[in-house]
Amino acid sequence: MLDLPCFVAGKPLAAAKRTPIYKPGSGRLAGYAGFAQPPDVKAALARLPYGMAALRKLCAWQRRDICERVYRFVLANRKLFAQCICAEAGKPITTANGEVDRAITTFRLAMEESTRINGLQPPADIDERSSNYYAVVERVAAGPCIFITPFNFPLNLVAHKVAPALACGCPFILKPSERTPLTALLLGRGLAESGLPADAWSILPCDKSLTLPMVTDAAVRIVSFTGSVAVGYEIQGHAVGKRTILELGSNSAVVVTPDADLHDAAQRIVPAAFGYAGQSCISVQRIYVHKTIDPQFTALLLQKTRSLRMGNPQLPGTDVGPLIDEASAARLDDWVRAAVEKGARVLIGGKRRGAYFTPTLLTDVPDGCDILEQEAFGPVAVIETYQRMDKLIARINRSRFGLQVGVFSDSVAQTRRLFKAVDAGAVVVNDVPTTRIDSLPYGGVKQSGIGREGVRWAIEDMTELKTLLVRGSNAP
């Protein structure tokens, strides 16, 4: 069992409030995490300018070496990280192993990108007035960051903020979810051994009430948040004059056309809808099936769903574990019941036991139902049929979200049409919207967020352009 302190300016804080963390579903103790108090937050914020000064002195190769040491730490502790994620987040152990592997890739990408941060040498002598000038534009770290991360990916979503910061030289305070802080604190051990200047980082699990002082502090230049729409917009409202990066919600759609490989589509869609109990912002929630293949494809979905194993996330054969807490399962239960009362049909599932909710497929869900319009963030998906592509596109775009859309089709023309017309950050062809390649830009439009993650693309958000303009004899 892990018993981990928080980190204030790179130092473990033995006096931090020792807080028990419980396993979702069973309620058993997962470990203890040190929670920061107001003086700890104040101390961490006060050190950020010193961290910025220390990072400015580092060369690209030194930042690369820091990233490599963190990468090697996660790699060496792969099993421990997976067990920690499984325990505190309730994520099935096989899925937790996959998350650790992705985080390893993310830190490896940071190693590579740390020495690729380049600027420009645009011509300054563009007219007679400036004929004696020379210019160089460099990309430099924008300044101290606050990173606020959710419970559902307690390692890789942390890595997608921390890794680019290490690569480009931004100091940071990480506030992990108070429900899953152990994984982030375990990563803190690796940061402490990496050679990263102590003043340049803190990891502060804490009460939500302490988030606002971090966001509004004058030293902070960037606020990066992953979580709900309501909280994201609240944070943005307080981050006046700061750069905000928001990764928010979705009710991701996937389209299945008549020319698709139906068995392959069903094989991909079912785990994308129900894996980790649907607790991913790009979990499949809306399934649009052409009317001509609806009976056949729905039968395949039901067959695959019945084969899923729900139970203890620590057992290797478990596909679906509990939701993060019983309140989340109860909310989902209420949404499904409300939809049924309005005419929806439950094809499979729809049952709750504590924090567990059985994988559920619905159809005939009327417009306006929360289970269709909001982010379910649970193991529930809605099947709808379509006939005309133009009406389908309009249907997809009605959502207030726009993160990723999937389409199973062998038609280049149809996939190209969807790519151009749907409002989303990405269109994934012959796979589910739940697919994310960690090297690619990731983010959405509308209420799905602002900015992009993926190490290279996050570095662009964490840096700014700085121009050196030389006149006269100093020019080459």
Buried (B, 14 or more C-beta within 10 A) or exposed (E): EBEBBBBBBBBBBEEBBEBEBBBBBBEEEBBBBBBBBEEBBBBBBEBBBBBBEBBEEBEBEBBBBBBBBBBBBBBEBBEBBBBBBBBBBBBBBBBBBBBBBBBBBBBBBBBBBBBEBEBEEEEBEEEEEBEEBBBBBBBBBBBBBBBBBBBBBBBBBBBBBBBBBBBBBBBBBBBBBBBBBBBBBBBBBBBBEBBBBBBBBBBBBBBEEBBEBBBBBEBBBBBBBBBBBEBBBBBBEBBEEBBBBBBBBBBBBBBBBBEBBBEEBBEBBBBBBBBBBBBBBBBBBBBBBBEEBBEEBBEBBBEBBEEBEBBBBBEEEBBBBBBBBBEBBBBBBEBBBBBBEEEBEBBBBBEBEBBBBBBBBBBBBEEEBBBBBBBBBBBBBBBBBBEEBEEBBEBBBEBBBBBBBBBBBEBEEBBEBBBEBBBBBBBBBBBBBBBBEBBBBBBBBBBBBBBBBBBBBBBBBBBBEEEEEBEEEEEE
